[in-house]
Amino acid sequence: MSETKNNTKILYPVDIYARSKGICEQVRIFARAFDAEILVAYATPAISKFKEWELPEGFPEKFCMAALESAKNKMAGYVAENFPGMKARGCILTGSPAEEIVRKAKDAACDMIIMARQCSMVNRILVGAVVAKVVRHAGTIPVITIGLNGPDYENHRIGS
């Protein structure tokens, strides 16, 4: 009889520049329960987003390349700090956050997406739209949203 191998994958989209330890703990709990690999994802804008602006020659490319390099460095530290000893890896997505999150979940054959849902008014307007779009377009992939209250979220900003 052949042994069945569990290949459960969780996609965990994050903002690596403002993060919450609370949601990381929930992701760790799910990953342990399902013996799952965690794919931590951060979406950064595509260069094309800046093309329509009147900027100095080469600025969008240089800016986006610097942002991408910074994101890669932050991601490595984020994964190491928040998921030590676990099957976890980071990836940087380029483009519209909601579209790229859904695309990555489907391409990587993820079994679920776990996202933070910020509860402040500003975050609800800016970030809530991403969560809503992911929920709406994830298809058959379950999306678990975990609410964060302002103080829990704000107290874990990088550098504080």
N, C-alpha and C positions, 0 to 999 in steps of 0.2 A: 504494500500500500504506500503510495507516495505521500510525503508530508506537505501540507498546504502552508505556503508562506504568506504571512500577512504583509501587504504592501500599502497600508492605509496612509494617506497623505492629507495633511491639514495645511491649507493656505492661510497665512496670517498676515494680512496687509497692515503696515504700520507707518506712522510718521516718525522716522528715526531722529528727528530734530525736536520733538515734543512727545514724550512717551509716558506710559503708565505701567508701573510694576504690577498693579492689580490685574490687568488684563493678561499680562504674561503668565501670572500664576494660573489663571483659568485655562490658558492654552496648554500649559504644562500638565494640568490635571486631565484634560481631554487626551493629550498625546500619550500619557501613561496609561489611561484607561483603554485606549485602542492600540497601544504599542505602535503609534504612528510617527511618521517622519513629519517634521514641521518645516514648511517652506515659508520663510519670512520674506515679505515683498514690500518694496518701497517704490512708488511711482514718482518720476520726475518729469517735468514738461519736455516735450519734444522741441527741437530747434525750430521746426516749422511754425510753432506758436509765436515766435518772436520775429519772424520774417516780415510781417506786415507793418511792424513798427519802424520808424525812421531812426535807426541806430547807426553808430559808426561802423565802417567796413570791418567785417570779421568779428564784431562784438558778440552776436548771438552764438556763434560756434565756440568762441573762447569761453564765454560765460557758461554755456551748457556743458562743455568738456570739464571745466573746473567744478561745476555742480555735480557732475557724474562721478568724478574722482573723489570728491568729498563724501558723496553718498556711499560709495564703495567702502571707504575707510570707516565711516560711521556704522555701516551695516555689519562689518566684520566684528567690531567691538560690541555692538548690540546683541548679536547672536551669541558671542562668547560669554558675555555678562549675564544674559537672561535665560540661556538654555544650556548651561554647562553639563556635559556628560550625556546629552540627549542627541537623538538623530535630528539635527537641525542645520539648515543652511540658508543663506540669504541670497536674494536676487534683486537687481535693480530693474525696474520696468520704465520704459520711456514712452510717454504719450498721455492720453486722457486717463486719469486714475481709474475710474469705474470700468472703462472699456478694457484697459490693460489687466486689471485684477481678474475680470471674468475670463479674458483670453488665457491668462496664465493658469487659472484654475482648470480650464478645459484642456489646454495643451499638456499640462503636467498630470492629468487624470487625478485631480484632487478629489477626495471623498467629502470634504466639507470646507467651508470658508468660515473663519471666526474673525469678527471685526468689532472694534470698539465703537461705541455709540456715545459721543460726547453730549453732555446735557446742558451746557451753557447756551444761551441764545445765539451768540456769534458762531460757535461751533456747530450748532444745529443748522444754521443757515448755510455755512460754508462747507462743512464736512458731511452733514446729514444728507446732502444731495448725493454724495458719492455712495454712502451706505444704501440709500434708497435705490439708486441705479443698479448697484450690484445685486441687491435682493431681487429686483425686477428682472434682471437679465441673466441670472445665474442658471436658469433652466432647471435641470434636475439635481444640481449640486445644492445641498442644504447650506443655508447661510445662518450662522448663529451670531446674533448681535448682543454684546454685553455692555450695559450702560455704565458710564463713568460720571461721577459728580465732579464739578469744577475743582474743588480742593485736591481730590485724589489725583486728578489729571495734572493740574498745574504744579503740584509739589514734586513731580518727577521729570521736569524739563532738564535736558542735558545742560550741565554746567551749574546747576543749582545745588 
